[in-house]
Amino acid sequence: MKLSEDSSSSPSPAAVATAFTGARSQAVAVPGFPGDVLPATLADAYAIQDEAIALWPDRIIGWKIGRIPEPFAAQLGADRLMGPIFAGKLWQAGATPTAVPVFVGGFAAVEAEFVIRVARNADPAKTAYTLEEAAELIGAFHVGIEMAGSPLATINVLGPTAVVSDFGNNNGLILGPELPDWQGQPLEALRCETFIEGQSAGTGTGANLPGGPVSALRFALETGARRGRPLQAGDLISTGAVTGIHDIHAGEKARVTFPGGHEIHCVTVPAAGQI
């Protein structure tokens, strides 16, 4: 697997997008990155994502924001990435575990997240925000679980351009209760813990997100505008993995505890048909 250096030898964005969306539609794994050549830049990867969004028969209701670790961040010139969350992949957390389909043979993970609901349409021409300006667009602040997932088992190993290419490695969002008093607490008090099959898999706080959740919203506002996809009223922004990225397999259960005594439970099931 290599980064693309010669665009003439690389598969087209449409071809890669078709391979990924086709695999998602059939709920089957893919053996490697389509065409075996990774996008060289984030711009190339977002071009694939845009093609895939156009192919996918659902509407976007929000965006997941993920971290780009070093040395990739320095190489790519960004420390975060984004991917779409679709209406058909949004679940409301309830008293019973949420059943979430996953790709057998692909990648699946549970991520504890703080989720921001956007209060109003963002200015499509505004591409730079202060944290204070971003905070003004917060309509509500929720807890939630991002279900990371892809037909490509090695997607995270291959790096951020692979992740961006396949919907940001997103497979849905479980939306939990609102935290109305979150702004009155230090980020360190926003503590979460993730359990897989009853065993603690990781702990963390809002301080684990560089700049906190509002910084992730700022990134979504700026990047969305630059991509011609400004945030809309009601969009849900999943702001980043608080306790880590925790692999999960079909048939396993997860539980995440959040501030205020809130908990979200889910169980993964093998995907069948369109996922």
C-alpha positions in Angstrom: 0.0 0.0 0.0 1.4 3.4 -0.9 0.4 7.0 -1.1 -0.4 8.2 -4.6 2.4 10.2 -6.2 1.3 9.9 -9.8 -2.4 10.7 -10.3 -2.3 9.0 -13.8 -1.8 5.7 -12.1 -4.3 6.2 -9.3 -7.9 5.0 -9.4 -10.4 7.9 -9.9 -12.2 9.2 -6.8 -15.4 7.9 -8.3 -14.0 4.4 -8.6 -12.8 4.3 -5.0 -16.1 5.8 -3.8 -18.1 3.2 -5.8 -16.1 0.4 -4.3 -16.6 1.6 -0.7 -20.3 2.4 -1.1 -20.9 -0.9 -2.9 -19.3 -2.8 -0.1 -21.4 -0.9 2.5 -24.6 -1.5 0.5 -23.9 -5.2 0.4 -22.5 -5.3 4.0 -19.4 -7.1 2.9 -15.7 -6.5 3.7 -13.1 -5.4 1.2 -9.6 -7.0 1.3 -7.7 -3.7 0.8 -7.9 -0.1 -0.1 -9.6 0.1 -3.6 -6.9 0.3 -6.3 -4.2 -0.3 -3.7 -3.1 3.4 -3.9 -3.9 5.7 -1.0 -4.8 9.3 -1.6 -1.7 11.5 -1.1 -3.5 14.5 0.5 -6.6 15.2 2.5 -8.0 17.1 -0.5 -7.7 13.9 -2.6 -9.4 12.0 0.2 -12.3 14.5 0.6 -12.8 14.3 -3.2 -13.5 10.6 -2.7 -15.7 11.2 0.2 -17.7 13.8 -1.8 -18.2 11.2 -4.6 -19.4 8.6 -2.0 -21.8 11.1 -0.4 -23.3 11.7 -3.9 -23.7 7.9 -4.3 -25.2 7.2 -0.9 -29.0 7.2 -0.8 -29.5 9.0 2.4 -29.3 12.5 3.8 -26.6 13.9 6.1 -27.7 14.8 9.6 -24.3 15.6 11.1 -20.6 15.0 11.0 -18.1 13.0 13.0 -14.9 14.7 13.9 -11.8 12.6 14.5 -8.2 13.2 15.5 -5.2 13.0 13.1 -2.2 11.8 15.1 1.4 12.6 14.5 3.3 12.2 12.2 0.3 12.3 9.9 -0.9 15.7 11.2 2.4 17.4 10.2 2.5 15.7 6.9 -1.1 16.5 6.0 -1.4 19.9 7.6 -4.4 19.2 9.8 -5.0 17.6 13.2 -8.6 16.6 12.7 -10.8 15.1 10.0 -14.5 14.9 9.3 -17.0 12.4 7.9 -20.8 12.3 7.3 -23.4 10.8 9.6 -26.5 9.8 7.8 -30.1 9.8 8.9 -30.5 6.0 8.7 -27.5 5.6 11.0 -28.8 7.7 13.9 -30.2 5.9 16.9 -31.7 7.4 20.1 -30.3 5.7 23.2 -33.0 4.0 25.3 -33.4 1.7 28.3 -32.5 -1.4 26.3 -29.2 -1.8 24.4 -29.2 -0.3 20.9 -28.6 -3.0 18.3 -26.0 -1.8 15.8 -25.0 -3.7 12.7 -21.3 -4.1 12.0 -19.2 -5.4 9.0 -18.1 -8.9 9.7 -14.5 -9.0 8.5 -14.3 -5.2 8.4 -13.6 -2.7 11.2 -15.9 -1.8 14.1 -15.2 0.3 17.2 -17.1 2.1 20.0 -16.1 5.7 20.8 -17.5 7.7 23.8 -18.3 11.2 22.5 -19.8 14.5 23.4 -22.3 15.6 20.7 -23.1 19.2 19.8 -26.4 20.1 18.1 -26.0 23.1 15.9 -28.4 25.9 16.8 -28.7 27.7 13.4 -27.3 27.6 9.8 -23.7 28.7 9.7 -22.6 31.4 7.3 -21.5 29.6 4.2 -18.9 32.3 3.4 -17.3 32.3 6.9 -14.2 30.0 7.0 -12.5 31.1 10.2 -14.0 31.1 13.7 -12.8 31.9 17.2 -13.8 29.5 20.0 -16.3 32.1 21.2 -17.9 32.4 17.8 -18.2 28.6 17.5 -19.7 28.4 20.9 -22.5 30.8 19.9 -23.7 28.1 17.5 -24.2 25.5 20.1 -27.9 24.6 20.5 -27.5 21.6 22.8 -24.8 19.4 24.2 -25.4 15.7 24.4 -23.6 12.5 25.3 -23.4 9.8 22.7 -21.5 6.9 21.1 -20.0 7.0 17.7 -20.0 3.6 16.1 -16.9 3.7 13.9 -17.0 1.2 11.1 -15.8 0.4 7.6 -15.8 -2.6 5.2 -11.9 -2.2 5.3 -10.5 -3.9 8.4 -7.2 -2.1 8.2 -8.6 1.4 7.6 -7.1 3.0 10.8 -3.7 1.3 10.2 -3.6 2.8 6.7 -4.0 6.3 8.1 -6.1 9.4 7.8 -6.5 9.6 4.0 -8.0 6.1 4.0 -10.3 7.1 6.9 -11.5 10.2 5.2 -12.2 8.3 2.0 -14.7 5.9 3.6 -17.1 8.3 5.3 -14.5 9.1 8.0 -14.7 5.5 9.2 -18.2 6.3 10.5 -21.0 3.7 10.9 -23.5 5.7 12.9 -24.3 7.6 16.1 -26.2 6.7 19.2 -27.5 9.9 20.7 -27.9 10.1 24.4 -29.3 12.7 26.8 -28.5 16.4 26.9 -26.1 17.8 29.5 -27.6 21.2 30.1 -25.0 22.3 32.7 -21.8 21.2 30.9 -20.5 24.8 30.4 -20.3 25.3 34.2 -17.9 22.4 34.6 -14.2 22.1 33.9 -13.4 19.8 31.0 -11.7 17.4 33.5 -15.1 16.9 35.2 -16.7 15.6 32.0 -15.5 12.0 32.6 -16.5 9.0 30.6 -15.6 5.3 30.8 -16.1 2.6 28.2 -16.8 -1.1 28.9 -16.6 -3.9 26.4 -18.2 -7.2 27.5 -18.2 -5.8 31.0 -14.5 -5.0 31.1 -13.2 -1.4 31.3 -11.6 -0.5 28.0 -10.7 3.1 28.7 -11.5 6.3 30.6 -11.1 9.9 29.7 -12.5 13.4 30.1 -13.4 16.4 27.9 -9.8 17.5 28.3 -8.7 14.6 26.1 -10.0 16.5 23.1 -7.5 19.2 22.1 -9.1 22.5 22.9 -12.2 20.7 24.2 -15.4 19.8 22.3 -15.9 23.4 21.1 -12.6 23.2 19.2 -14.0 20.2 17.3 -17.1 22.3 16.4 -14.9 25.1 15.2 -13.0 22.6 13.0 -16.4 21.4 11.6 -17.6 24.9 10.9 -14.4 25.9 9.1 -13.8 22.7 7.2 -17.4 22.4 6.2 -17.5 25.9 4.8 -14.3 25.4 2.8 -15.8 22.2 1.4 -19.0 23.9 0.4 -20.8 22.0 3.1 -21.6 24.6 5.8 -23.2 23.3 8.9 -27.0 23.5 9.1 -29.4 24.0 12.0 -29.9 20.7 13.8 -26.7 19.1 12.6 -25.1 16.8 15.1 -21.4 17.1 15.6 -19.7 14.1 17.2 -16.7 15.8 18.7 -14.1 13.1 19.1 -13.2 9.9 21.0 -13.0 10.7 24.7 -11.8 7.3 26.1 -10.2 6.0 22.9 -11.1 3.8 19.9 -12.3 0.5 21.2 -12.6 -2.4 18.8 -15.7 -4.5 19.0 -17.0 -7.6 17.2 -20.4 -8.8 16.2 -22.3 -10.2 19.2 -20.4 -8.1 21.8 -22.0 -5.6 24.2 -20.6 -2.2 25.1 -21.6 0.3 27.9 -20.4 3.9 28.3 -20.8 5.9 31.4 -21.1 9.7 31.2 -21.3 12.7 33.6 -24.6 13.1 35.4 -24.9 9.3 35.9 -26.0 8.7 32.3 -25.2 5.4 30.5 -25.6 4.2 27.0 -25.7 0.5 26.1 -25.3 -1.1 22.7 -24.9 -4.6 21.2 -23.4 -5.3 17.8 -25.0 -7.6 15.3 -23.8 -8.9 12.0 -24.8 -6.6 9.2 -27.0 -7.9 6.4 -28.0 -5.9 3.3 -27.5 -2.1 3.2 -25.8 -0.8 6.3 
